[in-house]
Each structure stands twice: as structure tokens, then as C-alpha cells.
């Protein structure tokens, strides 16, 4: 079963293929994605890598967490499900302020 990893503290010039290449030394990479800012098109400095198996993911975490890449110490751990940010937007129902 594939295992998704969070990769933080990435250099802003790291691409999806750089990430894939880095992690492929530790197993089969199913997918690798650097998260980009929607407005600026620049990297947000983190991404996600999906490894083919839990064992490969563990090996990649052990090898790459705190390893320097692009002048920065990587932070690699198990990806957690995204927390709900709450819905809506706007004024949060406070209509008495005009």
C-alpha cells in the first residue's frame, strides 16, 4: 500500500522531478509534487511524495529527514490528512456591525 510523506523546508527552486529523483534512491516513487502558491506561481517550500510501500517510505524518512538539500535541512515525516479550515468566509455571521 502506498504511503504519503510530507517534505518541508524545500528550497524554492526544487521541482517535482527533483523531488522524485531524490526519493527514488530509497524506493519506488508513485508521485511527487511541490506545492505552488496559486497567486504567485512560486513554490511554498513544501511538497508531498507518495512511496510504493510503507517500508520504502520509512527508509526514505530515515535517510532524508534533516538531510541538507539545496542548502536547507529537509523535514520529512508521514503526511497527515488536511485539517478542515471551517467553511464560509465573509463576516462570520456578524451582521450587526455596519
N, C-alpha and C positions, 0 to 999 in steps of 0.2 A: 504494500500500500504506500502511495506517495506521501511524503512528509514535507510540509511547507515551512521554510525558515525565513525569519526577518533578518535583514542585513542593514545595519545602521552605520552612521558616520562615514558614509561613502564620499569620496572626492567628487566634486561636481562635474567632472569630465568623464566619469565612468559610464559606459553604455551597457545596454542589455547583453551584448555579445561579450564584453569584458567580464561581466558578472558570470555568464555561462561558462566561459573559459576558466575562470578562477575556481569555480566549484566543481567543474568536470574532472579535476585532478583527484577528487575524492569520491567519485561515483557518477552514475548516470543522472544528468540534469533533465528533468521533464520540462521546466520552464524557468526563465529568469527575466525579471522585469525591474527596471529602475523607475521609481515613481517620479513623474514630472509635474511641475506646477502648471495648472490649467491656464493661468493668465500669462505667465512669462515664458513658458516652454522650457524653463531650466529645471534641472534635477532638484528634488527636495532633499537629497542627501541620504536617501534610504531606498530599499527595494526588497523584493521577495524572490526566493529561489525555491523551486519545488524539486526535491530529490526523489529518485525512484523508490527508495526503501528507507525505513526507519534507521537501519544500520548505516547506510550511506550518509543520511542526514546527521547522525550522531558523530560520524567520522569527520564530516565537514565542519561541524560546530567545534569539535575538539581541536582541529587543525587551524581554523581560521579566526575564532574568537580572539580578539586582542592582537591579531597579526597586523602588521603595518602594510597598508596598500595605498599607493598614491599619496604617501606622506601622512596618512591618518590611520589610527588604530581601529580596525573594524569591530563592530559589535554584532555578534551572530548568536541568535537564540531561536527557539521554537516560536513560530508565528502564532499569535492568539487571535481569536475571532474579533472582528471590529466591534467596538462598543457602540451602542446606539447613542446618537447625539441628541435625541429628542427631536420631535417633529416641529413643523410650523415655521417659525421665523416671524418676522414682523414685530409687533409690540407686545407679544405675550399676553394679550387679553386686557391690558391696562388701558381702557378706553376713556377713563375719566380725566386724563391729562391732556388738555388742549391749550 
